[in-house]
Amino acid sequence: MKRLNFTLDKNTVSLLNTLAVKYYGGNKSQTVRAALESLAARQGHDGWVISGYTPLRIDHEVSCHTCGSEQEEGKVLFKPVFEKGNSPEAIKQIPSEEWVECQLCIDKQ
């Protein structure tokens, strides 16, 4: 163990205390370690991530992007909503092909 001496502003101290109590039994060291590990895991993974899905009634036959099951015309499927983000699962660019998910695949996520 090594003691580090640094200064945190009032809001950061409050956030640290709240997170430590809520997730790590009050252990501030473990809280800071988890935050640093999370930050490190996301560095260098700039790209597009799915932030949610929007329902879409399809007007033609299409396959689910995840499981490949064929979906018939008139079904309600789910189209991903992309946003720029940092994540190990980020993709470099938004796919140009049609991308819809069936209800079963959405429920699994």
Backbone torsions as a table, in degrees:
resi	resn	phi	psi	omega
1	MET	NA	145.3	176.7
2	LYS	-136.4	133.2	179.1
3	ARG	-85.9	129.0	175.7
4	LEU	-111.0	143.2	-180.0
5	ASN	-116.0	110.1	175.4
6	PHE	-145.2	161.9	-175.0
7	THR	-106.7	132.8	176.9
8	LEU	-117.1	144.9	177.6
9	ASP	-71.9	166.5	-174.3
10	LYS	-57.7	-42.9	-179.2
11	ASN	-66.8	-37.8	178.7
12	THR	-67.6	-40.7	176.9
13	VAL	-61.5	-43.0	179.0
14	SER	-63.2	-44.4	178.0
15	LEU	-62.6	-44.0	178.3
16	LEU	-58.6	-46.3	179.5
17	ASN	-62.3	-45.0	-179.3
18	THR	-61.5	-48.2	-179.6
19	LEU	-65.5	-39.8	-179.7
20	ALA	-61.2	-45.3	-179.3
21	VAL	-68.9	-44.1	-175.0
22	LYS	-69.0	-40.8	-172.0
23	TYR	-112.9	-23.3	-170.8
24	TYR	-129.9	30.0	175.2
25	GLY	56.6	30.5	178.9
26	GLY	85.9	-1.7	-177.7
27	ASN	-79.0	102.1	-177.2
28	LYS	-70.4	-34.6	178.7
29	SER	-62.7	-44.5	179.1
30	GLN	-65.2	-36.1	178.7
31	THR	-64.5	-46.6	179.2
32	VAL	-64.4	-41.2	179.3
33	ARG	-60.8	-46.0	180.0
34	ALA	-62.1	-40.4	178.6
35	ALA	-64.6	-42.2	179.3
36	LEU	-67.0	-40.2	177.9
37	GLU	-64.0	-40.0	178.2
38	SER	-64.2	-44.0	177.7
39	LEU	-62.1	-45.4	-178.8
40	ALA	-62.9	-37.6	-179.0
41	ALA	-67.0	-24.9	-176.4
42	ARG	-95.2	-12.3	-179.8
43	GLN	-68.8	137.7	178.6
44	GLY	78.1	12.7	-180.0
45	HIS	-121.2	41.9	179.6
46	ASP	-69.1	133.0	179.1
47	GLY	174.3	-158.6	-178.8
48	TRP	-101.7	134.6	177.6
49	VAL	-126.0	154.7	177.3
50	ILE	-82.3	119.0	-179.2
51	SER	-96.6	-10.1	179.8
52	GLY	171.4	-171.2	-179.8
53	TYR	-136.5	150.5	175.6
54	THR	-121.2	137.2	-179.4
55	PRO	-69.3	148.0	-176.6
56	LEU	-148.5	120.4	175.1
57	ARG	-84.3	118.8	-174.3
58	ILE	-84.5	147.6	-178.4
59	ASP	-111.5	18.6	178.3
60	HIS	-160.1	166.3	177.1
61	GLU	-72.6	142.0	-177.7
62	VAL	-153.7	161.1	177.9
63	SER	-107.0	145.9	175.0
64	CYS	-65.3	134.8	-178.2
65	HIS	-63.1	-38.6	-174.6
66	THR	-82.1	-54.3	-174.0
67	CYS	-98.3	-14.0	177.9
68	GLY	80.4	2.6	-178.9
69	SER	-66.3	141.0	180.0
70	GLU	-78.0	135.4	-178.0
71	GLN	-118.6	133.8	-175.0
72	GLU	-87.1	160.0	178.4
73	GLU	-55.6	140.1	177.7
74	GLY	95.8	-15.4	179.0
75	LYS	-73.4	152.4	173.7
76	VAL	-93.7	118.6	176.8
77	LEU	-116.1	-175.3	-174.9
78	PHE	-128.5	126.5	-179.8
79	LYS	-100.1	131.5	-179.3
80	PRO	-69.6	147.8	173.4
81	VAL	-108.6	118.3	-177.0
82	PHE	-95.7	147.1	170.4
83	GLU	-142.9	155.9	-180.0
84	LYS	-70.1	133.5	-179.3
85	GLY	-163.0	174.7	176.9
86	ASN	-112.8	121.2	-179.7
87	SER	-166.8	149.4	174.8
88	PRO	-60.8	-22.8	-179.9
89	GLU	-92.3	4.5	-177.2
90	ALA	-64.0	145.5	175.3
91	ILE	-109.9	151.7	-174.3
92	LYS	-65.5	-39.5	-179.0
93	GLN	-144.4	156.4	177.9
94	ILE	-69.4	131.1	-178.8
95	PRO	-62.1	144.2	-179.9
96	SER	-86.7	-20.2	179.4
97	GLU	-77.8	161.9	178.4
98	GLU	-63.7	133.2	-177.6
99	TRP	-132.0	110.1	174.7
100	VAL	-133.3	153.7	-180.0
101	GLU	-121.3	143.3	175.6
102	CYS	-81.6	167.3	-178.3
103	GLN	-60.6	-39.5	-179.7
104	LEU	-61.2	-43.0	-179.2
105	CYS	-69.7	-36.4	176.7
106	ILE	-63.7	-43.0	-179.9
107	ASP	-62.7	-33.0	179.4
108	LYS	-70.3	-27.1	-178.7
109	GLN	-84.4	NA	NA
